[in-house]
Amino acid sequence: MKNKPFSQRFCFAIQGVLSAWKSESSFRTQVYLGVGAIAVLFYLQPEPVWWALIILIIGSVLAAELLNTALEKTLDLLHPEEHSLIALAKDCAAGAVLVLSFSALGILLALIYDSWSTG
């Protein structure tokens, strides 16, 4: 992939997202939750900073899901047998997604609280 034209690298990235969409239900769930958060933004019409914050955290959660998927697929290929350290690595990657997901929920709740307290 190194030194390939931008358009080709872009296509590789899109293929990665589409692959995760097709194979990972957790990725699809996070996309749906992100769309729901965007719908809340359209409904509440908050200040632009809230839009930026929500979009940033949605992107972070989805990026973490993609990295988690990449790690899991790589580890499964390299070491298909059960191993406690590989299980721990997978659990930590999933935990990173969970931490970001709870952060996203906290940001969304703060937005809702801010909208109701000032509106």
Stockholm file with secondary structure:
# STOCKHOLM 1.0

chainA/1-119         MKNKPFSQRFCFAIQGVLSAWKSESSFRTQVYLGVGAIAVLFYLQPEPVWWALIILIIGSVLAAELLNTALEKTLDLLHPEEHSLIALAKDCAAGAVLVLSFSALGILLALIYDSWSTG
#=GR chainA/1-119 SS CTTCCHHHHHHHHHHHHHHHHHHCHHHHHHHHHHHHHHHHHHHHCCCHHHHHHHHHHHHHHHHHHHHHHHHHHHHHHHCCSCCHHHHHHHHHHHHHHHHHHHHHHHHHHHHHHHHHHHC
#=GC SS_cons         CTTCCHHHHHHHHHHHHHHHHHHCHHHHHHHHHHHHHHHHHHHHCCCHHHHHHHHHHHHHHHHHHHHHHHHHHHHHHHCCSCCHHHHHHHHHHHHHHHHHHHHHHHHHHHHHHHHHHHC
//
